[in-house]
Amino acid sequence: MKLPLLLSVLMVYFLMSCSDSKSIVQDKCDCSNYTNFQDSIDTTIKLCVNDTCQDYFEIWKSIFLEKNQMQEGYFDNHIFPISTKIHTWDDGISFEISYKAKYDWVESKLYDNLTIWLSPSTVGLYPRIDIPRNVLLTSDQILELIDNNAFSSHIQKVAVIDGLKFNSRENAYKSLIKASNVDTLCTSSIYYLDTNGHPFLEGSGTLSWKENRCIFSKVDLVTGDVMINCGVCWIN
């Protein structure tokens, strides 16, 4: 019984080494092994225009608005389709879309996937879902796949927000560095969290290459909440 208790104590100590870092001397991050990286968005428009593509774009938009409880006016001002395509894979066909979610200075490229046709070879998979095979699927059938996370069907959660905690990316980044109690972070990227649909700025840095110790930090750009974790930089 002593070993599990010891491991629990060590785990708590390990996690607290970052979360309580404000009480210790500021750490320095070693960024010598990082390449200069700035997330950028290719906004070259590549929308497929055949009837099937256009039909499923409208279905995607309808489901996207419903799932995110978003009005069309907000969509038009903040969601910008970049590319669409019909993708055929071994046992099905998907409608795939990439788009830019933009609010003020925050921009992120997101991806959604709708399974729109299933081969008879998939019969028996996800038996609790009553989805026909060998026909193009309807909006309700696609929604059922999304709700059950079936066949890689996915709609990104994008919350309707009315303001940001920070007035620039630079200020958000400086705030994240300060909260992490380090001199700098070596990476910076923006993404949307599927649980609440908020945009986040995340960064990471190496505290010790020799000890294989890194810091991973992120800040909710809507609420300002910060999450900081320490962990290994790589696993052999």
C-alpha positions as CSV (number, residue, x, y, z in Angstrom):
1,M,0.0,0.0,0.0
2,K,2.9,2.3,0.5
3,L,4.1,2.4,-3.1
4,P,0.8,3.8,-4.6
5,L,0.8,6.4,-1.9
6,L,4.4,7.4,-2.7
7,L,3.6,7.6,-6.4
8,S,0.6,9.8,-5.7
9,V,2.7,12.2,-3.6
10,L,5.4,12.3,-6.3
11,M,2.8,13.0,-9.0
12,V,1.2,15.8,-6.9
13,Y,4.7,17.3,-6.3
14,F,5.5,17.0,-10.0
15,L,2.4,18.8,-11.1
16,M,2.6,21.5,-8.4
17,S,6.2,22.3,-9.5
18,C,4.6,24.4,-12.3
19,S,1.3,25.4,-10.8
20,D,3.0,26.9,-7.7
21,S,5.9,28.4,-9.7
22,K,5.0,31.9,-8.6
23,S,6.5,31.2,-5.2
24,I,9.9,30.3,-6.6
25,V,12.5,32.1,-8.7
26,Q,11.6,32.6,-12.4
27,D,12.6,29.8,-14.6
28,K,14.5,30.3,-17.9
29,C,13.4,28.5,-21.1
30,D,16.0,27.1,-23.5
31,C,14.7,27.7,-27.0
32,S,17.9,26.8,-28.8
33,N,16.4,23.6,-30.3
34,Y,13.2,25.3,-31.6
35,T,12.8,26.6,-35.1
36,N,11.2,30.0,-35.6
37,F,7.5,29.2,-35.9
38,Q,4.6,31.5,-36.4
39,D,1.2,29.9,-37.1
40,S,-0.2,31.3,-40.3
41,I,-3.4,30.7,-42.3
42,D,-3.4,30.0,-46.0
43,T,-6.6,31.8,-47.1
44,T,-6.4,30.7,-50.7
45,I,-10.0,29.9,-51.5
46,K,-10.5,26.4,-53.0
47,L,-14.2,25.6,-52.8
48,C,-15.6,22.7,-54.9
49,V,-18.6,23.7,-56.9
50,N,-20.3,20.6,-58.1
51,D,-23.9,20.0,-57.0
52,T,-23.0,17.4,-54.3
53,C,-20.4,19.7,-52.8
54,Q,-22.8,22.7,-52.7
55,D,-25.6,20.6,-51.2
56,Y,-23.4,19.3,-48.4
57,F,-21.9,22.7,-47.8
58,E,-25.4,24.0,-47.0
59,I,-26.0,20.9,-44.8
60,W,-22.6,21.5,-43.0
61,K,-23.5,25.2,-42.4
62,S,-27.0,24.3,-41.0
63,I,-25.5,21.8,-38.6
64,F,-22.7,24.1,-37.7
65,L,-25.1,26.9,-36.8
66,E,-27.3,24.5,-34.8
67,K,-24.5,22.8,-32.9
68,N,-22.9,26.2,-32.0
69,Q,-26.2,28.0,-31.3
70,M,-25.0,30.7,-33.7
71,Q,-27.0,33.1,-35.7
72,E,-26.3,33.5,-39.5
73,G,-25.3,37.1,-39.0
74,Y,-22.6,36.2,-36.5
75,F,-21.5,33.4,-38.9
76,D,-21.1,35.8,-41.8
77,N,-18.9,38.1,-39.7
78,H,-16.7,35.5,-38.1
79,I,-16.6,32.3,-40.1
80,F,-14.9,32.3,-43.5
81,P,-14.8,29.0,-45.6
82,I,-11.4,28.4,-47.1
83,S,-11.6,25.0,-48.9
84,T,-14.1,22.2,-49.4
85,K,-13.8,18.8,-51.1
86,I,-15.4,15.5,-51.5
87,H,-13.0,12.8,-50.2
88,T,-13.5,9.1,-51.1
89,W,-11.9,6.6,-48.7
90,D,-11.9,2.8,-48.5
91,D,-15.4,2.4,-46.9
92,G,-17.1,5.7,-47.4
93,I,-17.2,9.3,-48.7
94,S,-16.8,12.5,-46.7
95,F,-17.4,16.2,-47.2
96,E,-14.4,18.0,-45.8
97,I,-14.2,21.7,-45.1
98,S,-11.6,24.1,-43.7
99,Y,-12.5,27.6,-42.6
100,K,-11.1,30.6,-40.7
101,A,-12.7,31.5,-37.4
102,K,-11.9,35.2,-36.7
103,Y,-12.8,37.5,-33.8
104,D,-11.0,40.8,-33.7
105,W,-7.2,39.9,-33.7
106,V,-7.8,36.2,-33.1
107,E,-7.6,34.0,-36.1
108,S,-7.5,30.2,-36.4
109,K,-7.9,27.7,-39.2
110,L,-10.4,24.9,-38.3
111,Y,-11.5,21.7,-40.0
112,D,-14.8,19.8,-40.0
113,N,-15.7,16.4,-41.6
114,L,-19.1,15.0,-42.5
115,T,-19.4,11.4,-43.6
116,I,-22.0,11.5,-46.4
117,W,-21.9,7.9,-47.8
118,L,-21.1,4.6,-46.3
119,S,-20.2,1.3,-48.0
120,P,-22.1,-1.9,-47.2
121,S,-18.7,-3.1,-45.9
122,T,-19.4,-0.9,-42.8
123,V,-22.5,-2.8,-41.7
124,G,-22.0,-4.0,-38.2
125,L,-19.9,-1.0,-37.2
126,Y,-21.6,1.2,-34.6
127,P,-24.6,-1.1,-34.4
128,R,-26.6,1.2,-32.2
129,I,-26.8,3.8,-35.1
130,D,-29.4,3.0,-37.7
131,I,-27.7,4.6,-40.8
132,P,-28.4,3.3,-44.3
133,R,-25.6,2.1,-46.6
134,N,-24.9,2.8,-50.3
135,V,-26.9,6.0,-50.4
136,L,-26.1,9.7,-49.8
137,L,-27.0,10.6,-46.3
138,T,-29.5,13.2,-45.1
139,S,-28.8,16.0,-42.7
140,D,-30.4,14.1,-39.8
141,Q,-28.4,11.0,-40.5
142,I,-25.2,13.0,-40.7
143,L,-26.1,14.7,-37.4
144,E,-26.6,11.3,-35.8
145,L,-23.1,10.3,-36.9
146,I,-21.6,13.5,-35.4
147,D,-23.5,13.1,-32.1
148,N,-22.0,9.6,-31.8
149,N,-18.5,10.5,-33.0
150,A,-18.9,7.8,-35.7
151,F,-16.8,7.4,-38.8
152,S,-14.7,10.5,-38.0
153,S,-17.6,12.8,-38.3
154,H,-16.9,16.1,-36.5
155,I,-18.1,19.7,-36.1
156,Q,-15.8,22.0,-34.3
157,K,-17.3,23.9,-31.3
158,V,-17.0,27.6,-31.8
159,A,-18.6,29.7,-29.1
160,V,-20.4,32.9,-29.8
161,I,-18.4,35.5,-27.8
162,D,-18.8,39.2,-27.3
163,G,-15.3,40.2,-26.3
164,L,-11.7,39.2,-25.6
165,K,-9.7,39.4,-22.4
166,F,-6.7,40.9,-24.3
167,N,-6.5,43.6,-26.8
168,S,-3.6,42.0,-28.8
169,R,-1.8,38.7,-29.3
170,E,1.3,40.3,-27.9
171,N,-0.4,41.3,-24.7
172,A,-1.9,37.8,-24.3
173,Y,1.5,36.2,-24.9
174,K,3.2,38.4,-22.4
175,S,0.5,37.6,-19.8
176,L,0.9,33.9,-20.5
177,I,4.7,34.1,-20.0
178,K,4.3,36.0,-16.7
179,A,1.7,33.5,-15.4
180,S,4.0,30.7,-16.3
181,N,6.8,32.3,-14.3
182,V,9.4,31.9,-17.1
183,D,11.5,34.4,-19.0
184,T,10.0,33.4,-22.3
185,L,8.0,30.7,-24.1
186,C,9.4,29.1,-27.3
187,T,6.2,28.5,-29.3
188,S,3.0,30.4,-29.8
189,S,-0.2,29.2,-31.5
190,I,-4.0,29.8,-31.4
191,Y,-6.5,27.1,-31.4
192,Y,-10.1,26.5,-30.4
193,L,-10.9,24.2,-27.5
194,D,-13.7,21.7,-28.3
195,T,-15.1,21.6,-24.7
196,N,-16.1,25.3,-24.5
197,G,-15.5,26.6,-28.0
198,H,-13.2,29.4,-26.8
199,P,-10.0,30.5,-28.6
200,F,-6.8,29.7,-26.6
201,L,-3.2,30.9,-27.0
202,E,-0.8,28.2,-26.1
203,G,2.9,28.2,-25.7
204,S,5.6,25.8,-24.6
205,G,9.3,25.9,-23.7
206,T,12.1,23.7,-22.5
207,L,13.2,24.1,-18.8
208,S,15.9,21.5,-19.1
209,W,17.0,19.5,-22.1
210,K,19.2,17.4,-19.8
211,E,16.4,16.5,-17.5
212,N,13.8,16.2,-20.3
213,R,11.6,18.8,-18.6
214,C,9.3,21.2,-20.5
215,I,6.5,23.6,-19.7
216,F,3.2,23.7,-21.5
217,S,0.9,26.7,-20.9
218,K,-2.3,28.0,-22.4
219,V,-4.6,30.9,-21.7
220,D,-8.3,31.2,-22.5
221,L,-8.5,34.4,-24.6
222,V,-12.1,35.0,-23.5
223,T,-11.9,34.5,-19.7
224,G,-8.2,34.9,-19.1
225,D,-7.9,31.6,-17.3
226,V,-4.5,30.1,-17.5
227,M,-3.5,26.4,-17.4
228,I,0.1,25.4,-16.8
229,N,1.6,22.0,-16.8
230,C,5.1,20.6,-16.6
231,G,6.0,17.3,-18.3
232,V,8.6,15.5,-20.3
233,C,9.6,17.1,-23.6
234,W,9.9,13.7,-25.4
235,I,9.3,10.0,-24.9
236,N,11.8,7.6,-26.1
